Amino acid sequence: MTNPKPQTPQNPTPSAPAPAVPTPDPLDTALRLVRAQTAVVKRFDASLSGLHGVSLSDFTMLLHLAQAPGGRMRRVDLAEALGLTASGVTRGLAPLERIGLVTREAAARDARVAYAALTPTGRDRLAEMLHTARQVAADHFAAEQWSPEDLTRLSALLTRLGGTAPGQPLR
């Protein structure tokens, strides 16, 4: 009688290697982001200018002012918050001042310091603009194309890129 050979576990046959995932091109990714940003800006600009006579840039300035304590900010702080130069903010605020949405206020203690302040008319008009902006955003990120998980992930990724919302949540 012969002893049966001890059975050794057989190694499973290796499966076919997974197809190689191409390494994303950072430049291509950056350019796609720029194109997407341009498309979003165009949508907001079209609606905001058509209904309210302001651009997305104007709306963003007004929104920052509305969210600041007392509805006003030093112009240099507004420039920093928007990623603009002081002269860029001055150029951007000029038409908003002419149409009565923003006013220029001097600091009581230092005449060299200037504030941009939202007027009561500016606050009322901004409320209308917010309604429009929310609708544009809802249309752009429609539920049939974007799941809540998609939006959460996109928001997190944009935050990692430095895309933060103004100081406080939208009201």
C-alpha positions as a Python dict, from the first residue, in 0.01 Angstrom:
ca = {
    (1, 'M'): (0, 0, 0),
    (2, 'T'): (141, 332, -95),
    (3, 'N'): (85, 641, 101),
    (4, 'P'): (-102, 899, -90),
    (5, 'K'): (93, 1213, -155),
    (6, 'P'): (7, 1489, 81),
    (7, 'Q'): (-208, 1737, -90),
    (8, 'T'): (-74, 2086, -107),
    (9, 'P'): (-303, 2370, -173),
    (10, 'Q'): (-278, 2473, -529),
    (11, 'N'): (-200, 2833, -602),
    (12, 'P'): (-478, 2989, -792),
    (13, 'T'): (-381, 3087, -1140),
    (14, 'P'): (-307, 3455, -1157),
    (15, 'S'): (-580, 3653, -1320),
    (16, 'A'): (-508, 3870, -1618),
    (17, 'P'): (-342, 4195, -1515),
    (18, 'A'): (-576, 4487, -1477),
    (19, 'P'): (-560, 4723, -1770),
    (20, 'A'): (-326, 5012, -1702),
    (21, 'V'): (-503, 5331, -1613),
    (22, 'P'): (-341, 5618, -1797),
    (23, 'T'): (-187, 5881, -1575),
    (24, 'P'): (-392, 6199, -1602),
    (25, 'D'): (-218, 6495, -1758),
    (26, 'P'): (-219, 6780, -1501),
    (27, 'L'): (-221, 7043, -1778),
    (28, 'D'): (-521, 6880, -1945),
    (29, 'T'): (-697, 6867, -1609),
    (30, 'A'): (-623, 7234, -1541),
    (31, 'L'): (-746, 7338, -1885),
    (32, 'R'): (-1066, 7136, -1840),
    (33, 'L'): (-1123, 7318, -1512),
    (34, 'V'): (-1071, 7655, -1682),
    (35, 'R'): (-1318, 7562, -1958),
    (36, 'A'): (-1574, 7445, -1701),
    (37, 'Q'): (-1530, 7767, -1503),
    (38, 'T'): (-1581, 7971, -1821),
    (39, 'A'): (-1902, 7783, -1898),
    (40, 'V'): (-2037, 7841, -1546),
    (41, 'V'): (-1947, 8212, -1556),
    (42, 'K'): (-2124, 8252, -1892),
    (43, 'R'): (-2442, 8098, -1753),
    (44, 'F'): (-2441, 8322, -1447),
    (45, 'D'): (-2349, 8633, -1648),
    (46, 'A'): (-2628, 8573, -1899),
    (47, 'S'): (-2895, 8543, -1631),
    (48, 'L'): (-2768, 8809, -1394),
    (49, 'S'): (-2706, 9067, -1666),
    (50, 'G'): (-3032, 8992, -1845),
    (51, 'L'): (-3247, 9018, -1534),
    (52, 'H'): (-3051, 9251, -1306),
    (53, 'G'): (-2796, 9438, -1519),
    (54, 'V'): (-2494, 9301, -1330),
    (55, 'S'): (-2222, 9049, -1401),
    (56, 'L'): (-2121, 8752, -1189),
    (57, 'S'): (-1823, 8959, -1076),
    (58, 'D'): (-2055, 9240, -961),
    (59, 'F'): (-2278, 8990, -785),
    (60, 'T'): (-1978, 8839, -605),
    (61, 'M'): (-1868, 9183, -481),
    (62, 'L'): (-2218, 9258, -354),
    (63, 'L'): (-2237, 8919, -186),
    (64, 'H'): (-1909, 8974, -2),
    (65, 'L'): (-2031, 9313, 118),
    (66, 'A'): (-2364, 9170, 233),
    (67, 'Q'): (-2187, 8902, 435),
    (68, 'A'): (-1946, 9146, 599),
    (69, 'P'): (-2025, 9293, 942),
    (70, 'G'): (-2243, 9599, 891),
    (71, 'G'): (-2264, 9532, 517),
    (72, 'R'): (-1933, 9705, 454),
    (73, 'M'): (-1568, 9624, 403),
    (74, 'R'): (-1247, 9814, 363),
    (75, 'R'): (-1173, 9821, -6),
    (76, 'V'): (-834, 9656, 47),
    (77, 'D'): (-1002, 9371, 238),
    (78, 'L'): (-1259, 9331, -38),
    (79, 'A'): (-977, 9318, -293),
    (80, 'E'): (-802, 9045, -95),
    (81, 'A'): (-1123, 8844, -51),
    (82, 'L'): (-1188, 8858, -425),
    (83, 'G'): (-829, 8799, -532),
    (84, 'L'): (-814, 9136, -705),
    (85, 'T'): (-591, 9439, -684),
    (86, 'A'): (-710, 9751, -503),
    (87, 'S'): (-747, 9929, -838),
    (88, 'G'): (-942, 9631, -974),
    (89, 'V'): (-1190, 9662, -689),
    (90, 'T'): (-1216, 10038, -743),
    (91, 'R'): (-1293, 9980, -1113),
    (92, 'G'): (-1545, 9709, -1024),
    (93, 'L'): (-1721, 9915, -761),
    (94, 'A'): (-1753, 10233, -972),
    (95, 'P'): (-2053, 10118, -1179),
    (96, 'L'): (-2219, 9972, -868),
    (97, 'E'): (-2178, 10310, -698),
    (98, 'R'): (-2322, 10492, -1003),
    (99, 'I'): (-2639, 10280, -997),
    (100, 'G'): (-2680, 10318, -620),
    (101, 'L'): (-2606, 9962, -504),
    (102, 'V'): (-2285, 10052, -320),
    (103, 'T'): (-2157, 10367, -157),
    (104, 'R'): (-1810, 10481, -58),
    (105, 'E'): (-1760, 10561, 309),
    (106, 'A'): (-1456, 10721, 466),
    (107, 'A'): (-1328, 10581, 794),
    (108, 'A'): (-1404, 10807, 1089),
    (109, 'R'): (-1053, 10775, 1233),
    (110, 'D'): (-841, 10762, 920),
    (111, 'A'): (-928, 10952, 603),
    (112, 'R'): (-690, 10732, 405),
    (113, 'V'): (-912, 10429, 464),
    (114, 'A'): (-1215, 10383, 242),
    (115, 'Y'): (-1501, 10141, 289),
    (116, 'A'): (-1738, 9999, 31),
    (117, 'A'): (-2084, 9969, 180),
    (118, 'L'): (-2397, 9807, 50),
    (119, 'T'): (-2687, 10051, 25),
    (120, 'P'): (-3043, 9957, 122),
    (121, 'T'): (-3123, 9944, -251),
    (122, 'G'): (-2817, 9723, -301),
    (123, 'R'): (-2937, 9486, -30),
    (124, 'D'): (-3285, 9463, -186),
    (125, 'R'): (-3147, 9407, -536),
    (126, 'L'): (-2899, 9149, -404),
    (127, 'A'): (-3189, 8948, -260),
    (128, 'E'): (-3339, 8935, -611),
    (129, 'M'): (-3001, 8843, -760),
    (130, 'L'): (-2959, 8563, -507),
    (131, 'H'): (-3288, 8412, -621),
    (132, 'T'): (-3166, 8419, -981),
    (133, 'A'): (-2820, 8282, -891),
    (134, 'R'): (-2973, 7994, -696),
    (135, 'Q'): (-3191, 7908, -994),
    (136, 'V'): (-2894, 7915, -1233),
    (137, 'A'): (-2698, 7689, -997),
    (138, 'A'): (-2992, 7451, -959),
    (139, 'D'): (-3032, 7432, -1337),
    (140, 'H'): (-2658, 7380, -1391),
    (141, 'F'): (-2638, 7104, -1132),
    (142, 'A'): (-2971, 6942, -1217),
    (143, 'A'): (-3054, 6627, -1022),
    (144, 'E'): (-3080, 6414, -1336),
    (145, 'Q'): (-2713, 6488, -1414),
    (146, 'W'): (-2560, 6537, -1068),
    (147, 'S'): (-2626, 6321, -763),
    (148, 'P'): (-2589, 6466, -413),
    (149, 'E'): (-2274, 6255, -382),
    (150, 'D'): (-2135, 6410, -704),
    (151, 'L'): (-2194, 6761, -570),
    (152, 'T'): (-2043, 6678, -232),
    (153, 'R'): (-1732, 6533, -396),
    (154, 'L'): (-1701, 6823, -642),
    (155, 'S'): (-1737, 7074, -361),
    (156, 'A'): (-1466, 6897, -160),
    (157, 'L'): (-1232, 6886, -460),
    (158, 'L'): (-1286, 7254, -538),
    (159, 'T'): (-1218, 7342, -175),
    (160, 'R'): (-888, 7154, -200),
    (161, 'L'): (-805, 7374, -498),
    (162, 'G'): (-870, 7685, -290),
    (163, 'G'): (-1224, 7748, -416),
    (164, 'T'): (-1390, 7857, -97),
    (165, 'A'): (-1722, 8032, -65),
    (166, 'P'): (-1743, 8382, 76),
    (167, 'G'): (-1712, 8409, 456),
    (168, 'Q'): (-2057, 8285, 545),
    (169, 'P'): (-2318, 8054, 394),
    (170, 'L'): (-2563, 8208, 149),
    (171, 'R'): (-2882, 8322, 309),
}
